[in-house]
Amino acid sequence: MASDADARISATERAALLGGTPPSGSTPEQLAGIVDRFDRFAAGGMNAAERSAIDGASARLQATIATLS
C-alpha cells in the first residue's frame, strides 16, 4: 500500500497506527515513540546511538545465525 507521504508516515497513517489498542505491555506513549522513530528514520534522521544499536543488534543476530547453522 502506497503512502500519500512517500516514505514518511502521513498524518492519516499516524492516526490509524495510534488509534487502536497498543500491543500488550506497551503504553500509547511507547507506541507513539516507535511511530515517531520510524518516521524519523524514513526522513534520514537516525542518530549515532541508534545506528550503533542497530549495528550491534545486527552483529548479534548474525552470530546467532552462524551458531545455529
Secondary structure, DSSP 8 states (H G I E B T S, - for coil): ---TTTTS--HHHHHHHHSS---TT--HHHHHHHHHHHHHHHTT---HHHHHHHHHHHHHHHHHHHHH-
